[in-house]
Amino acid sequence: MALSDGTTVLVRSVEPGDAEELAAGYELLSETSAYQRFFTILPHLSPQQVRFFTQVDHRDHEALGAVVPDTGHGVGIARFIRSDTDPASAELAIVVADDWQRRGVGFQLLRRLLSRAREENVTTISAEVLSDNSAQLGLLRHFGTVDTEVSGTTTTATLRLPSNPDDER
């Protein structure tokens, strides 16, 4: 997929073999990016976290990664995890390597992830984001109307997926 600057990335499913790359990628994130994703700064991801993030069933827990085709280096991940109580709802998380931000990686990942969500009959995606994370809130708004609920320093952003992706803005 071509990014806004013409660079190409490959968007593909995250698999267990991506564990080492994912763990290394986390350690390259700036403190700001790590905090925006996890709401805390961890020195590294635990083996349990890495396993959880890479051993997904691609139905109730989908994860897509953006990689540089020539090197295989990961530059971003987007995932949804289906709600235990409402199978039509899922929670979204997305992170993009600092030097790849504002180039369209998040947009391409989210576009593909929302398509996968539709295929799995997910109709509502929500994301808990820091209230000052205007980039992620803006990214979500590109794909439709986003309802927000602010609670202290975090905002829950909820996007109802159009049944037809052509209806997205």
C-alpha positions as CSV (number, residue, x, y, z in Angstrom):
1,M,0.0,0.0,0.0
2,A,1.3,3.4,-0.8
3,L,1.5,6.0,2.0
4,S,0.8,9.7,1.6
5,D,4.5,10.3,0.9
6,G,4.7,7.5,-1.8
7,T,6.5,5.0,0.5
8,T,5.1,1.5,0.3
9,V,4.3,-0.7,3.3
10,L,2.8,-4.1,3.4
11,V,-0.2,-4.6,5.7
12,R,-0.5,-8.2,6.9
13,S,-1.8,-10.3,9.8
14,V,0.3,-10.5,12.9
15,E,1.4,-14.0,13.6
16,P,3.3,-15.7,16.5
17,G,6.6,-15.5,14.5
18,D,6.4,-11.7,14.9
19,A,7.0,-11.8,18.6
20,E,10.7,-10.7,18.5
21,E,10.0,-7.9,16.1
22,L,7.0,-6.6,18.2
23,A,9.1,-6.7,21.4
24,A,11.9,-4.8,19.7
25,G,9.6,-2.3,18.1
26,Y,8.1,-1.4,21.5
27,E,11.5,-0.6,22.9
28,L,12.0,1.9,20.0
29,L,8.9,3.9,20.8
30,S,9.3,7.3,22.3
31,E,8.0,7.6,25.9
32,T,5.1,9.7,24.4
33,S,4.1,7.1,21.9
34,A,4.4,4.3,24.5
35,Y,2.3,6.3,27.0
36,Q,-0.3,7.2,24.4
37,R,-0.8,3.4,23.6
38,F,-0.5,1.9,27.0
39,F,-1.2,4.8,29.4
40,T,2.0,3.9,31.2
41,I,5.6,3.6,30.3
42,L,7.0,0.0,30.6
43,P,10.7,-0.7,30.3
44,H,9.8,-3.5,27.9
45,L,6.9,-5.8,27.1
46,S,6.6,-8.9,29.3
47,P,6.8,-12.4,27.6
48,Q,3.1,-12.7,28.4
49,Q,2.2,-9.4,26.8
50,V,4.2,-10.3,23.6
51,R,2.4,-13.7,23.5
52,F,-1.0,-12.0,23.9
53,F,-0.2,-9.5,21.2
54,T,1.1,-12.0,18.7
55,Q,-1.0,-15.2,19.3
56,V,-4.3,-13.9,18.0
57,D,-7.2,-16.0,16.6
58,H,-8.0,-13.5,13.8
59,R,-11.7,-13.6,14.7
60,D,-12.3,-12.3,18.2
61,H,-8.8,-10.8,18.3
62,E,-7.4,-9.4,15.1
63,A,-4.1,-7.8,14.7
64,L,-2.6,-6.3,11.5
65,G,0.9,-5.0,11.1
66,A,2.5,-2.6,8.6
67,V,5.9,-3.7,7.5
68,V,8.5,-2.3,5.1
69,P,8.6,-4.8,2.2
70,D,12.4,-4.7,1.6
71,T,13.4,-5.2,5.2
72,G,10.3,-6.8,6.9
73,H,10.8,-4.2,9.7
74,G,7.5,-3.5,11.4
75,V,6.3,0.1,11.6
76,G,2.8,-0.1,13.1
77,I,0.1,-2.4,14.5
78,A,-3.6,-2.0,14.7
79,R,-5.8,-4.5,16.6
80,F,-9.4,-5.1,17.7
81,I,-10.5,-7.3,20.5
82,R,-14.2,-8.3,20.5
83,S,-16.2,-7.6,23.6
84,D,-17.1,-10.5,25.8
85,T,-20.5,-9.1,26.5
86,D,-21.5,-7.7,23.0
87,P,-20.1,-9.7,20.1
88,A,-20.9,-6.8,17.7
89,S,-18.5,-4.5,19.5
90,A,-14.8,-4.5,19.8
91,E,-12.1,-2.4,21.3
92,L,-9.4,-0.8,19.0
93,A,-5.8,-0.2,19.7
94,I,-3.2,1.2,17.3
95,V,0.4,2.2,17.5
96,V,2.8,3.5,14.8
97,A,6.6,3.9,15.1
98,D,7.6,7.5,15.8
99,D,9.5,8.0,12.5
100,W,6.5,6.6,10.6
101,Q,3.8,8.8,12.1
102,R,1.9,11.3,10.0
103,R,2.7,9.4,6.8
104,G,-0.5,7.4,6.5
105,V,0.5,4.2,8.2
106,G,-2.3,4.5,10.8
107,F,-4.8,5.3,8.2
108,Q,-3.9,2.3,6.1
109,L,-3.9,0.0,9.1
110,L,-7.2,1.3,10.4
111,R,-8.8,1.1,7.0
112,R,-7.8,-2.6,6.7
113,L,-8.7,-3.4,10.3
114,L,-12.2,-1.9,9.9
115,S,-12.7,-4.1,6.8
116,R,-11.7,-7.1,8.9
117,A,-14.1,-6.0,11.7
118,R,-17.0,-5.9,9.2
119,E,-16.1,-9.4,7.9
120,E,-16.3,-10.6,11.6
121,N,-19.7,-8.9,12.1
122,V,-18.3,-6.2,14.3
123,T,-20.5,-3.1,13.9
124,T,-19.1,-0.8,16.7
125,I,-15.4,0.0,17.5
126,S,-14.4,1.9,20.5
127,A,-11.0,3.2,21.6
128,E,-9.9,4.6,24.9
129,V,-7.4,7.4,24.1
130,L,-5.8,10.2,26.0
131,S,-8.0,13.2,25.6
132,D,-5.1,15.3,24.1
133,N,-4.4,12.6,21.5
134,S,-6.0,14.6,18.7
135,A,-4.2,12.6,16.0
136,Q,-6.0,9.4,16.9
137,L,-9.3,11.0,17.4
138,G,-9.0,12.7,14.0
139,L,-8.0,9.4,12.4
140,L,-11.1,7.7,13.8
141,R,-13.3,10.6,12.6
142,H,-12.1,10.0,9.0
143,F,-14.1,6.8,9.0
144,G,-17.4,8.2,10.3
145,T,-19.1,9.9,13.1
146,V,-17.4,9.4,16.4
147,D,-19.2,9.6,19.7
148,T,-16.9,10.7,22.6
149,E,-17.2,10.4,26.3
150,V,-14.5,12.2,28.4
151,S,-13.5,10.9,31.7
152,G,-10.6,12.8,33.3
153,T,-7.6,12.6,31.0
154,T,-9.0,9.8,28.8
155,T,-11.7,9.8,26.1
156,T,-13.7,6.8,25.0
157,A,-14.3,7.3,21.2
158,T,-16.9,5.1,19.6
159,L,-17.3,4.6,15.9
160,R,-20.3,2.8,14.4
161,L,-19.1,1.1,11.2
162,P,-21.1,1.8,8.0
163,S,-22.2,-1.5,6.5
164,N,-20.7,-0.3,3.2
165,P,-17.1,0.9,3.3
166,D,-17.9,3.3,0.5
167,D,-20.1,5.2,3.0
168,E,-17.0,6.2,4.9
169,R,-16.0,9.8,4.6
